[in-house]
């Protein structure tokens, strides 16, 4: 049995019916392929992984977040280093 794991960009395209993603997923399902995603992808879609990461860092205290996402600098009390 073949399985595919969808990343957040593809899940977003599927939910919003963008590009040919729904049709392509339908083809996989019709062929018997199991289609799914994982908890981190669901978290990113629902709340944003960056926000989850920020919450963890704030809870740990004295924790530096290294990121390319400049929007994290807006979170009060979060120590962010942009790379």
Backbone bond lengths (Angstrom), bond angles and torsions (degrees), N, CA, C in turn:
res aa  C-N    CA-C-N  psi(-1)  N-CA   C-N-CA  omega(-1)  CA-C   N-CA-C  phi
1 X - - - 1.448 - - 1.532 109.07 -
2 X 1.299 115.59 127.66 1.460 120.67 177.98 1.528 109.14 -86.94
3 X 1.338 115.43 144.21 1.460 121.62 177.64 1.516 109.03 -130.31
4 X 1.326 115.73 146.35 1.465 120.50 173.52 1.519 108.79 -126.68
5 X 1.316 114.85 145.77 1.452 122.58 179.96 1.524 107.51 -118.38
6 X 1.317 116.40 122.71 1.461 121.55 -175.81 1.524 111.19 -91.58
7 X 1.342 116.36 136.11 1.464 119.63 175.44 1.525 108.94 -87.18
8 X 1.323 115.94 175.98 1.465 120.66 -172.68 1.527 113.47 -63.29
9 X 1.313 117.50 -35.82 1.461 119.86 179.33 1.515 111.92 -64.10
10 X 1.331 116.43 -41.57 1.462 121.01 179.76 1.525 110.47 -71.61
11 X 1.330 118.18 -40.63 1.466 120.75 176.86 1.530 109.79 -60.33
12 X 1.327 116.43 -42.94 1.462 120.40 177.87 1.525 110.90 -60.94
13 X 1.329 116.83 -43.21 1.467 120.58 177.53 1.529 111.11 -64.02
14 X 1.320 117.02 -38.11 1.460 121.05 178.91 1.532 110.93 -65.11
15 X 1.325 116.12 -49.55 1.470 121.11 -178.83 1.526 111.10 -61.85
16 X 1.317 116.42 -39.80 1.465 120.84 -177.51 1.531 113.44 -93.73
17 X 1.321 115.89 7.08 1.467 122.73 176.82 1.527 112.18 52.55
18 X 1.329 115.00 49.46 1.463 120.88 179.28 1.519 110.56 -100.04
19 X 1.312 112.82 156.32 1.462 121.24 179.13 1.527 108.52 52.13
20 X 1.283 119.02 -148.85 1.468 121.91 179.54 1.527 111.24 -102.99
21 X 1.320 116.93 20.14 1.460 120.43 -173.65 1.530 112.74 -60.49
22 X 1.348 120.37 -47.98 1.470 118.04 -179.94 1.531 112.83 -58.18
23 X 1.316 117.34 -40.54 1.471 120.53 179.22 1.524 110.99 -66.17
24 X 1.324 116.66 -42.33 1.466 120.05 179.98 1.528 111.03 -64.54
25 X 1.331 116.83 -41.37 1.466 120.56 178.09 1.526 109.12 -64.53
26 X 1.334 116.41 -40.65 1.463 120.53 177.03 1.519 112.22 -58.18
27 X 1.326 116.92 -38.42 1.467 121.07 178.06 1.524 110.86 -64.61
28 X 1.317 116.63 -42.75 1.464 119.77 177.70 1.528 110.26 -61.18
29 X 1.329 116.32 -47.14 1.458 119.87 -178.68 1.524 111.66 -62.56
30 X 1.329 116.39 -41.95 1.472 121.01 179.54 1.523 111.94 -62.42
31 X 1.322 116.76 -29.08 1.472 120.30 -179.85 1.523 112.41 -84.35
32 X 1.338 116.88 -1.18 1.460 120.51 179.83 1.515 114.34 92.36
33 X 1.315 116.81 2.60 1.466 120.82 178.61 1.521 109.45 -71.81
34 X 1.306 116.21 136.22 1.464 121.67 175.36 1.517 108.04 -80.30
35 X 1.327 117.07 129.70 1.462 122.67 -178.59 1.522 108.45 -118.70
36 X 1.334 116.36 132.66 1.451 119.60 -179.92 1.511 111.96 -159.50
37 X 1.316 114.08 -175.09 1.459 121.89 176.30 1.525 106.91 -141.78
38 X 1.316 117.88 -167.44 1.459 120.70 -177.90 1.523 110.61 -134.41
39 X 1.302 115.68 168.15 1.466 121.79 -175.59 1.532 113.05 -56.01
40 X 1.337 120.12 -45.22 1.471 117.76 179.09 1.531 113.15 -59.98
41 X 1.331 116.86 -35.07 1.460 119.45 178.60 1.528 110.00 -68.74
42 X 1.317 116.69 -43.12 1.473 120.24 177.67 1.526 109.90 -60.37
43 X 1.327 116.83 -43.03 1.462 120.49 179.20 1.524 110.91 -61.86
44 X 1.321 116.66 -40.36 1.462 119.86 179.40 1.519 110.86 -65.28
45 X 1.317 117.34 -41.60 1.457 121.56 179.83 1.528 110.66 -66.22
46 X 1.321 116.95 -44.42 1.463 121.14 -175.14 1.528 112.59 -77.33
47 X 1.326 117.19 -46.91 1.463 119.42 -171.30 1.512 113.95 -127.52
48 X 1.278 117.29 -9.74 1.456 119.91 -177.36 1.507 110.73 87.53
49 X 1.316 116.90 119.26 1.469 120.95 179.97 1.510 110.19 -60.12
50 X 1.322 116.34 -35.48 1.467 118.83 179.81 1.517 110.60 -58.95
51 X 1.321 117.29 -38.84 1.459 120.25 179.38 1.527 110.35 -69.88
52 X 1.326 117.14 -36.67 1.466 120.47 177.47 1.520 109.87 -64.77
53 X 1.328 115.88 -45.19 1.462 121.03 178.00 1.527 110.42 -60.49
54 X 1.314 116.66 -42.26 1.465 121.23 179.93 1.518 111.07 -63.19
55 X 1.317 117.05 -42.80 1.464 120.83 179.44 1.526 110.92 -62.64
56 X 1.317 116.45 -41.31 1.469 120.34 178.53 1.525 110.10 -63.94
57 X 1.327 116.57 -45.32 1.470 120.67 -179.05 1.528 111.21 -62.65
58 X 1.320 116.66 -42.04 1.472 119.64 178.81 1.522 110.56 -65.06
59 X 1.307 117.40 -38.26 1.460 121.55 179.29 1.525 111.78 -66.94
60 X 1.331 117.20 -36.35 1.463 120.71 179.74 1.517 112.28 -70.47
61 X 1.328 116.78 -26.61 1.461 123.23 -176.93 1.531 110.61 63.60
62 X 1.305 116.53 148.67 1.460 122.65 179.77 1.531 111.38 49.93
63 X 1.333 115.93 45.65 1.458 121.77 -176.33 1.525 109.13 -124.18
64 X 1.317 116.49 129.38 1.458 122.66 178.56 1.518 109.47 -94.22
65 X 1.342 116.87 130.94 1.457 121.95 174.58 1.527 107.89 -100.98
66 X 1.327 116.47 122.08 1.457 121.92 177.26 1.520 106.94 -102.13
67 X 1.324 116.27 123.42 1.455 120.27 -172.41 1.520 111.48 -152.53
68 X 1.309 115.48 171.19 1.468 121.40 170.20 1.521 109.85 -107.17
69 X 1.329 117.15 0.41 1.468 122.91 -176.84 1.525 110.44 -91.23
70 X 1.307 117.09 101.83 1.467 120.64 -177.17 1.523 112.57 -67.52
71 X 1.333 118.54 -20.68 1.459 120.13 -178.93 1.527 112.47 -65.85
72 X 1.339 117.74 -18.86 1.456 119.79 178.57 1.522 112.10 -68.85
73 X 1.331 117.10 -20.71 1.467 120.54 178.28 1.529 111.37 -62.78
74 X 1.325 117.51 -19.71 1.469 121.63 -178.22 1.527 112.80 -79.23
75 X 1.318 117.82 -8.70 1.465 120.82 -177.66 1.526 109.53 -84.54
76 X 1.304 114.42 115.84 1.479 121.61 -176.86 1.527 110.77 -59.08
77 X 1.323 115.82 130.94 1.455 121.83 176.61 1.514 115.32 84.02
78 X 1.330 117.39 -3.84 1.457 120.85 -179.20 1.522 109.24 -92.80
79 X 1.320 116.03 127.04 1.457 122.54 178.64 1.529 107.85 -89.24
80 X 1.346 116.23 112.21 1.458 121.55 -173.74 1.518 110.71 -121.48
81 X 1.319 115.55 135.28 1.459 121.67 173.17 1.524 107.77 -119.94
82 X 1.328 115.59 121.58 1.457 120.25 -180.00 1.520 110.30 -88.81
83 X 1.313 115.91 134.38 1.462 121.60 177.31 1.505 109.70 -112.81
